[in-house]
Amino acid sequence: MIVKRSSRNQVAIPKPLIQEAGLSGEDVFFDIVYAGGCFILKPLAFEEKIPKEALERFKAKTLTREAGDQTFSSMKEVIEALDRRKRRHRG
């Protein structure tokens, strides 16, 4: 199978090869080596290191709205609010 390397050194792995290797959408990290004239990709799996209880506490704290919290419906609104805040702090 022929693939093309992009100007940013990216290569798309053809879907038939992904299926043949038994990879899923969760397999996004690979170890890559160059050996014997070939690039070799090895899928990597990462283990969650944050204790489940700590993650639940974090989610409860960060996903709960409190008095004074601001909400935004777009990134543009976020940037505008940050710009206003920046101007206020300058003087």
C-alpha positions as CSV (number, residue, x, y, z in Angstrom):
1,M,0.0,0.0,0.0
2,I,1.3,3.4,-0.9
3,V,0.9,6.4,1.4
4,K,2.2,10.0,1.1
5,R,4.1,12.0,3.7
6,S,2.7,15.5,4.0
7,S,4.8,18.7,4.3
8,R,4.3,18.4,8.0
9,N,5.8,14.9,8.1
10,Q,2.3,13.3,8.7
11,V,1.3,10.0,7.2
12,A,-2.3,8.6,7.2
13,I,-2.5,5.0,8.0
14,P,-5.0,3.4,5.6
15,K,-8.2,2.1,7.1
16,P,-7.7,-1.5,5.9
17,L,-4.4,-1.6,7.8
18,I,-6.1,-0.1,10.9
19,Q,-8.7,-2.8,10.8
20,E,-6.2,-5.6,10.1
21,A,-4.2,-4.5,13.2
22,G,-7.4,-4.5,15.3
23,L,-7.0,-0.9,16.3
24,S,-9.9,1.3,17.5
25,G,-10.5,5.0,17.8
26,E,-8.9,4.9,21.2
27,D,-5.6,3.8,19.8
28,V,-4.0,7.2,19.1
29,F,-0.5,6.9,20.6
30,F,2.3,4.9,19.0
31,D,6.0,4.2,19.6
32,I,7.8,4.6,16.4
33,V,11.3,3.3,15.5
34,Y,13.3,3.1,12.3
35,A,15.0,-0.2,11.9
36,G,16.3,-2.2,8.9
37,G,15.0,0.4,6.5
38,C,11.5,0.4,7.9
39,F,9.4,2.5,10.2
40,I,7.8,0.3,12.8
41,L,4.8,1.6,14.8
42,K,3.7,0.0,18.0
43,P,0.4,1.0,19.6
44,L,0.7,2.2,23.1
45,A,-1.9,2.0,25.9
46,F,-1.8,4.4,28.8
47,E,-3.1,3.6,32.3
48,E,-5.0,6.2,34.2
49,K,-2.8,7.4,37.1
50,I,-5.3,9.7,38.8
51,P,-7.2,7.8,41.6
52,K,-10.9,7.5,40.6
53,E,-12.0,9.3,43.9
54,A,-9.7,12.2,43.2
55,L,-11.0,12.5,39.6
56,E,-14.6,12.5,40.9
57,R,-13.8,15.2,43.5
58,F,-12.2,17.3,40.8
59,K,-15.2,16.9,38.4
60,A,-17.6,17.8,41.2
61,K,-15.7,21.0,42.0
62,T,-15.0,22.1,38.5
63,L,-18.4,21.2,36.9
64,T,-20.5,22.9,39.6
65,R,-21.4,26.5,39.0
66,E,-20.9,28.9,41.8
67,A,-21.9,32.5,42.4
68,G,-19.9,34.9,40.3
69,D,-19.0,32.3,37.6
70,Q,-19.1,33.5,34.1
71,T,-20.5,31.4,31.2
72,F,-19.6,31.8,27.5
73,S,-21.3,30.5,24.4
74,S,-18.3,30.9,22.1
75,M,-14.5,31.2,22.1
76,K,-15.0,34.7,20.8
77,E,-16.9,35.7,24.0
78,V,-14.1,34.2,26.1
79,I,-11.4,36.2,24.2
80,E,-13.4,39.4,24.5
81,A,-13.9,38.9,28.2
82,L,-10.2,38.2,28.7
83,D,-9.3,41.3,26.6
84,R,-11.6,43.5,28.8
85,R,-10.0,42.0,32.0
86,K,-6.6,42.7,30.6
87,R,-7.4,46.3,29.8
88,R,-8.8,46.9,33.4
89,H,-5.7,45.5,35.0
90,R,-3.4,47.7,32.9
91,G,-4.8,50.9,34.2
